[in-house]
C-alpha cells in the first residue's frame, strides 16, 4: 500500500506546504510539480516524486516544507533560563582549565565530512521491532532510493533539499530517518532552526550534514542557543555558526563553555576577539582540539613566533590554527629562510600560510629572475606578501613583475 502522500494531488500538496509563511515561491517551479499536474489536479505517485526530485537534485530549488502552523511549541531564546557565568565569555575555573588541557574527545561521530562507504547499507540494522513501525518496504536494499516511494518522511526531506544520496552512505542513518514522523519529530526542529535565523535554502544542506540534530531534545537545543546569546553572540552570528558548523548545537552547554574557554585562555583573547574568532571559523569549536594545540606549539616553539604574534595571526587568518603542521613548517621554511621574510612581516601578512607553496615558489623565483624580488618595505619597488599571495596571474605580472602572463608561463616550463 502506498503512503498517503502518493494519493495526494499536486495542488493539494502545494497548498499543504504553503501554509508556512516563509515557504519559497521556487517550489512552484520545481520539477516535481509539472504544469500538467497543477492544471489537472492529477495525483502524484511516489515514483514520479522520486524521479523528479531525488534523481534531479537542484540546490537552487530548496525551500522549507513545514506542516500546519502551531504544531510546535517552545520557549523563545529570551525566555530560556540557563545558569551561566556572569562574564561575557566563560570563566576559566580550575576544572575548565584541566578539561581544556586534556581535551581528547573522540569527534569521529561528529565528523563534518560524510564517509563514502559503498558497502554500508542505509538500513543495516533493522530489528523486528523496527520493521513493525515501517510501511511495507522492499526486503533489502543498499540505497534509500528504493524507500522514497513508501515514506512520506523521506519525500518531504527531499523536497526540503536533503541529499539522500549522501546520507545513505552512512550506516544506519536510513533506519534512523525512517523511524521519524515528519510532523511529530522533524517539523518542530525546522521551526526551531528558522527561529534561530537559518534561511529556507539552508535547512536541507544542514540536515544532509547533520541529520542527528533531529534526535536532539528541543529544550536542550534552546538552552544551547540561549547560552550563545548570553555570551553576546548576535542572532546573525549564531545562525551563521550553526550553518557553517552543523554539529554545533549537538554540543552541551558545558562542552560549549569549555571550548570557548579553551580559545580564550590559550590565545589570551578578549571576549570580543573570542567571539570574532569563533564566528569566523566555528568548525574549530566542533572539531578536535589536538591539531590546534599542536599548531600553537609549532608556531611558538618551532617557528619562533611570540604569543602576541600568534594571537594576531589567529585573529587575521583563523584557518592557520587548523592547518596541517607540515604545511605550516614548509611554508615558513621557504618564506622565512629562502625569501628572507622576518617574523614581524609574516605576522602582518599571515594569509601567506593559506597560499599554495608551489605558487609562492614560482612567483618568488620569477621575481628573482627579473631582479624584482624586493620584500623590504623600506626599499623602492617593495613587493608585499599580500600581493604576492593573492593577486591573479594577470595582475601580478602587470603590476608587480612588469611582465606578461606569457613570460610567466614560459618561465614555469623551466622549473
N, C-alpha and C positions, 0 to 999 in steps of 0.2 A: 504494500500500500504506500503510495507516495505521501510525502509530508504535506501538511495543509497548504503551504505556500505554493505548491505545484498546481493547485486548482484556482489560485487567485488570478484575476485578470491583471494585465499590465497597469490598467488605470487604477484599480483598487490598491495595488502595491504602491504605486506612486503617491496616491492620496494618503495612504497609511504612513509612508515615510516622511511626507511633507509636513507632518504635524509639528516636527521640531522646528523652531523659529529660525534657526541658522542653517537649515538644510540648503546645500549648494544647488543653484539652478543648473549646474553642469550635469546633474543626474538625468535631467530630461533629455540630454543629448547622448546618454550612454548607449553603447552598442547593445546593451541587454534589453532595451525597450525601444523597439523599432516603431516607425511611424504606423506600420500595419497593425501592430498590437494596440497602440494607443488609439488609433482611429476606430478599430472594430471591437475594442474591449475583449480581445481574444485571451484565452488562458495562456499562461506561460509555464512550460514544463521545466522540470529541473535540468533536463538535458539542454534545453535552449539557454537557460541561465548560465549553466556551466560553460557551454561553448562560447557564449558571448562575453562572459566576464573572466572566468578562470583562465581560459586559453588566450584571451586578448586583454592582458592586464595593462591598463593605461593609468599611470600615476596621476596624470593631469586631471583625471575624471574622478578623483577620490572625493567623497563627501560624507558627512555624518549621517548615519542611518540609525535613528533612535525611535523607540516606541512612544506611545502617547505620554504627554506631559503629566507629571505628578506621580509617576510610578517609583521615583526615587526620592527619599527624604534624608537629608543630612544637615548638620550644623555647618554654617559657613566658617571659613578660616578665622574670622574675627571672633566667633563665638566659642572656639575650642580653647579650653583652659589646659595648658601644659605647664608642669613645674619645670622651669628652666632657670639657668643662671641669670643674674641681673645685668651682666655686661652685654655689650653689643655682640660679642663673639664669645665662644665658650671659654670659661675659666679653666686654667690648666691645673687641676688638682693632682695630688701625688698619684692617685690611681690612674688618672688620664695620662700622666707622664709615663708611667710604667706601661700602660696599654700602648701608647704611641711608640715606645721604644721596642716593644716586642711584637708589633703587629705582624702577624703571619697568616692572616685569614686566607683560606682557600677560596679564591674568587672564580674558580673554574666554572662553578654553577651559575655565575653571574656574567659569563663571558659575553661581550657585546658582539662578537662575531659568531655566526652560525656555522657549526661543524657540518661539513659535507660528507655524510656517511651513507653511501648508496645502499649499503646492506641493512641499514636500520629501517624498521617498519614504523609507520606512523601510528600503528595500533599494535605495538609489540607485546604489551602486557594487558590483555583483556580477560578479566575473570568472568566466571559465570554470572556473578552478581552484577558486574558492569554490563554484561551483554543484555540483561533484562531491561536496563534503562534505555537501551538504544532502539531506534526503529529497525526494521529488517534490513540489514546491510549485506553486502557481498561477504562470503565466508572469510576471505583473507585478501589482503592487498598491501602493497608497499607504497601506495600513493593515496593522498586524500582526494584525488580526482574522482575516484570511484564512489566516494561517500557524499559528494556535494549534492547529488540528485535527491538524497534521502534526508538531508539535515538542513533544517531552516536556519540553525545557528551558523553553519558554515556558509550558507548562501548570503546571509546578512553580513558576515565578516568579509566576504569577498566584495560585496557592494561597498563596504566601508573602506576598502583599499588594502586589506590584509593580503599578503602574498603567501598563499598556502603552499606554493611550490618550494618556498624556503623553510616554512615551518615543518613540512613533512620530512625533512632531512634530520630532524631532531627526535630521538627516540621518545615515545610515549606522549609527545605533545598532542598528537591526534586524539588519543584516548582522553586526554585532559579536556580538549576543546569539545569533544562530543558529549561529555558529561554535563556541559554547561547549557543552561537555558538562556537565550538571548535577553528576554525581558526581565527575567528574575536575577540573573547573575552578571550580565555584561552591561546592560543599559545604565545601571547606577554608576559603574566605573567610568563610562563615557561621559555622563553628566558631570561627574566629579572632575575629569580631565578638562572638560570645556570650561568649568568654573575656575580651574587653575589658570587657564589662559591659552590652552592649545587651540589651534585652528582645526577646522574640519579635515583639511588635507593632511594634517599631521597625525591623526589618530591611527590610521591604517599602518603607516610605517612604524609608529611606536609599538603597536601590538605585534607587528611582524618581528621586531627585535626582542620584545619582552612580553610574551603572552602571559607570563606568570603574574603580572600585575593584576590580572583578573581573579587571582586566588587570594589577593590581599584583603584584609578586613578594612571596610570603608572608614571606620573610626580611626584606625591606625594611619591610614593614608592622610586623613585630615590633620592628625596631630603632627605628622612629619612636615606637611606644608606649613602649618602654624608655627612650627619650630623655626623653619627657614625665614618666615616673615618676621618672627620675633628677633631674629639676628639682622634685621634691617635689609634683607634682600627684597627688592621690589617685586611686585607681581609679575612684571615683564621678565625680570631676571629669573624668577622661579620657573616660569613657563619655558624659557629658553634652556635652562638647566635640565628640566625634565625631558625635553625633547632630544637634546644632544647627548644626555646620559640616561637612557631609558630605564636603567635599573636603580636610579637614584632613590625613588620612593619605595623600593623594596628594603632599604636600609632603615633600621630602627632609629628613633631619636637619639638614643645613647651612642649608637655607632656613627651617626652623622656628626654628633658633637665631638667624638674622638677624632674623626677625620679632619674636621675644620681646625680643631685644636692642634693637630699634628702640623699642618701647614703654617699656622700662625706661629707656633713655637720654633719649628725648625728653621724658618726663614726670618724670624724676628719681625713679622709684619704687623702693621696696624690693622684694626678691624676693617677699615675701608679698603685697604690694599688686599686683605684676605678675601673679601667679598669680590673684588675685581678679578683676582686670580682664579677663584673657583668658578665664577660666572663665565669667564672666557674659555676655560677648559675643565668642565665639570666631570669629565671621564676620569680625571685624576682622583676624584673622590671615590668613585665606584671601582676603580681598578686596584691592582696590587700596589702596596706602598714600597715593596722591596726594591724595584728598579729606581724609584725616586730617591730612596735613601742612599742607594749605591751611587747614583749620579751626583748627589750632593757631596759625597766623599770624593768622587773623582774630580769634580770641579775644584774643590778646596785643596786636597792633598796632592793629587797627581798633576793637575793643570795649574795650580798655584794662584787661583783667584781668592781674593779676600771675601769675607762674609757679606760685606755691603755690596761688593761687585756681583756676587752670586744672587743677592736679593734683587738687584737691578736687572740682571739678565732674566731672572724668572718672571718678573713683572712685565718686561718688554716682550719676551717670547716664552710663554709658559710651556710650550712643547719641548723646550730644551730639557726640562726636568724628566720627561717621559721618553726621551730619545734613547737610542742604543748607545751604550757607553763606548763601544768600539767606534761608532760614527763620531762621537764627540772627540775622542782622543785622536783619531786620524785627521779630522778636520783641524783641530787645534795644532797638531804637529806640523801640518803643512802651512797653515796660515801664520802661525807664530814663528816657527823655525825656518821655513823656506821663504816666506814673504816678508818676514821681519816685522810683523804687526804686534805691538806691545799689548799688554793686558788692558790698559785703560781705553784703547781704541776698540778692542774686541768687546768691551763692556758696553760701549756706546752703540755698537752695531752687532748685537747678538744674533740677528737673523742670518748671519753668515753660517751658523751652525745648522740651519734648516735648508741650506742650499746644497745642491749636488756637488760633491767633492770633485768629480770629473769636470763639471762646468767651471769651478773655481780654478782648477789647474790649467784648463785650456785657455781661459781668458788671461790668467796671470802670465803664462808663457807667451801668449800672443802680444801682450803689452811689453814684456821683456824684449821680444824680437823687434818691436817698434821703438824701444827705448822710452816707453811712456809709463812704466810700472813705478809710479811715484805715489807712495802711501803716507807720506809725511804731510800733515795738514798745514805745516808752515811753509811748504815749498810750492812754487808755481806748478800749474797743471796737476794738482793733487787729485787722486782718484779715491773716492770714498768707498768703503766696503759695501755700503748700501747700494750704490750704483753698480758696483762690480757683481753683486749677487742677484739683484732684482731686475735690472734692465733687460728687455728683449734684445736679441742679437742686432736687430736693425738700428736701434737707438744707441746700443753700446758701441757699435762700430762707428756710427756717425758722430756721436758726442764725446766719447771717451777715447777710442782708438784712432779716430780720424782716418778711418779706412773704410772699405766697402765690405759688405757681407760676403762677397765672393772671395775677397782676400782672406777672411776668417775661415771660410770653408776650405780653401786651398791649404791654409796653414794646418788645419786639423788633420789633413791627409798625411802630413809629415810627422805627426806624433806617433 
